[in-house]
Amino acid sequence: MQAHDLPAHAGLRIDGARLWNSLMDLAQIGATDKGGVCRLALTDLDRQARDLFVAWAKEIGCAVRVDAIGNIFARRAGTRDDLPPVMTGSHIDTQPTGGKFDGNYGVLAGLEVLRTLADANVRTEAPLEVAVWTNEEGSRFVPVMMGSGVFAGAFTLDHALAQRDRAGVSVREALAAIGYGGSEQPPHAVGAYFEAHIEQGPVLEANETTIGVVEGALGQRWYDVTVHGMEAHAGPTPMELRRDALLVAADLIRDVNRIALDHAPHGRGTVGWVDVHPNSRNVIPGRVTLTVDLRAADDAALTAMDAALRATCAAAALPVDVEQVVYFAPQPFAAPLVAAVRDSAEALGLSSMDVISGAGHDAVYLARVAPAAMIFVPCKDGISHNEIEDARADHLEAGCNVLLQAMLRAANPTGVKSA
């Protein structure tokens, strides 16, 4: 990077200890015995966490508003407040056996950026916003990534508000119960969106690299697959006369693995759930239902994987039904924002590598309506969605410093000024 490419206030750094302490404070809300967090969307624990974030944001002078799906936006005004905001954020709802960092890091890294600018009396040209997106995990309500999905127009507000949990409580009712059913208004324009996140995979740690420069997110196709055989007695029925649905399903499972390997390095294929009928020790299985999850970095590869799965099922020794139930197109991130992340890591002297996100994130929906990019940092052993999820404080600090510098670049096309 040339010296003239460096943004003003390139020497500014966040307070790593403050970021860590904020993460630990937030983790106390819904803390589990194993060191994780259980804080499902729109529960009273979620309310407590939201209240804490709002209080922190107001302490540094942010204006806070809540939209009709419960997304929170903490805004720090710019010197040109007519410009669309440069936004960052993530979510604070967790899995039932979640960790301290998934989502939470992205929200509090954004807050730490605003705190750092307030401490240094730095005002950006464009306003800055930190978003807390509602129900990203989908553990209580479906669909997943609900708040960002409504914001980006992936589905309607009415559809989201009507969804119910297993107890029959609707999203609309749950928002009202915790006091976060905000005002209905059109989503506002966003100039750029950055999201910092733990990797939730082992690649950065395996490569001893601090910053993952996320070029995009894998596309996904999910299927329900049913193999139809015939249950029969395990003793009297000769092997050559059996219609064993589980045997055919086992071949399909191996084929899902082969299909993914045929589309390396970014192809993914997973059978995560299997139901065997009648599931009796001495009965040949007559029906097997299983899920298939295919992922790829580009739509051509994902389409080829879909065709390969369907061809495999059509050629099976027994009838097989295939129903696609989810499709997310591969989502490339905005090249200028990706470059800003890469250049910021380089300017900070941090090791980095280009990566693809294998998981869905709120940034995937935001990329439909604004330039977007993500910053990954390692997590221990690549483990996430688990109470033992862990990350190093220095890695979290490094990722937040990259976020700070990338946001400064995006928010200050003509430089920054002291307030």
Sequence and secondary structure as in RCSB ss.txt:
>XXXX:A:sequence
MQAHDLPAHAGLRIDGARLWNSLMDLAQIGATDKGGVCRLALTDLDRQARDLFVAWAKEIGCAVRVDAIGNIFAR
RAGTRDDLPPVMTGSHIDTQPTGGKFDGNYGVLAGLEVLRTLADANVRTEAPLEVAVWTNEEGSRFVPVMMGSGV
FAGAFTLDHALAQRDRAGVSVREALAAIGYGGSEQPPHAVGAYFEAHIEQGPVLEANETTIGVVEGALGQRWYDV
TVHGMEAHAGPTPMELRRDALLVAADLIRDVNRIALDHAPHGRGTVGWVDVHPNSRNVIPGRVTLTVDLRAADDA
ALTAMDAALRATCAAAALPVDVEQVVYFAPQPFAAPLVAAVRDSAEALGLSSMDVISGAGHDAVYLARVAPAAMI
FVPCKDGISHNEIEDARADHLEAGCNVLLQAMLRAANPTGVKSA
>XXXX:A:secstr
  GGGS TTTT    HHHHHHHHHHHHTTTB TTS B   TTSHHHHHHHHHHHHHHHHTT EEEEBTT  EEEE
E  SSTTS  EEEEE     TTB SSTTHHHHHHHHHHHHHHHHTTEE SS EEEEE TTSS SSSSSSSHHHHH
HTTSS HHHHHH B TTS BHHHHHHHHT   B       SEEEEEEE SSSHHHHTT SEEEEEEE EEEEEEE
EEE   EETTTS GGG   HHHHHHHHHHHHHHHHHTTTTT EEE   EEEES  TTEE  EEEEEEEEEESSHH
HHHHHHHHHHHHHHTSSS EEEEEEEEE  EE  HHHHHHHHHHHHHTT  EEEEEE S  HHHHHTTTS EEEE
EE  GGG  SSTT    HHHHHHHHHHHHHHHHHHH TT  EE 
